[in-house]
Amino acid sequence: TPVITSSSPCIGSDLVLYASGGNLFSWAGPNGFLSTSANPIIHNATSIHAGLYQVTVTDADGCQSTGSVNVTVSDAPMTTIQSYNATCGASNGFIDMSVYSGTMPFAYTWSNGTTTQDNYALGRGNYIVTVTDANGCMNTASASVGEVNGPNVVLTGMNVLCHGTSTGSIESVVSGGTTPYR
C-alpha cells in the first residue's frame, strides 16, 4: 500500500505531493494534472489546483496499488489599512487594520513589536505588519503615520537699503505647534 501525503499550500506557494512504497508512480489530478514523479511539485498553486489527487504505485515485482489525497489550497489573509496621523512630537497616531480572507485565528507581527491587529500609540514613521493565518499562510502590508499640527513659519524679508550696510532684516512669525519654540 503506498503512503500518500501532500503539503498544505497557500495560494501562490508550492503544492508538493508525496508518494512512497514503489518504483514507478503515475499521478492524476484536477485540471488534467499528470505526473510520473514520486514527489511532483506544482509551483504557484491556485484554487484550480485543489481537489483529489490519485497515484498508482508499482513496486519492483510489478505489483500495483492506488491511493489518493484530497488537497486544499488556502487563501492568504488580505488586509485593508487606515492610518491616523500623530500630533507633532506625540505618539498618539494609530493604524486600523481589517483582515479579510484566510483562516482565523490570525497572528500579527508589527515592525515595532506589537502583536495585536491594530497598532496604537504611534509616532511618525513607517510600520510593517505580517499577518499569519491558522494554515500558516502569510501576507505582509505596510502603512505610514505622519504628523499634524506642527509649527508654521512665515518669513518676511526687508532688503538692504544700501550695499555694505546692515539694514536688511528677516521677520519670522511662528504659529501652531507647541510653545516654547526652539
ABEGO torsion letter per residue (X at the ends): XBBBBBBBBBBGBBBBBBBBGBABBBBBBBGGBBBABABBBBBGBBAAABEBBBBBBBBAAGBBBBBBBBBBBBBBBBBBBBBBBBBBGBBABBBBBBBBEEBOBBBBBBAAGBABABBBGBBBEBBBBBBBBAAGBBBBBBBBBBBBGBBBBBBBBBBBABBGBBABBBBBBBBEEBOBBX
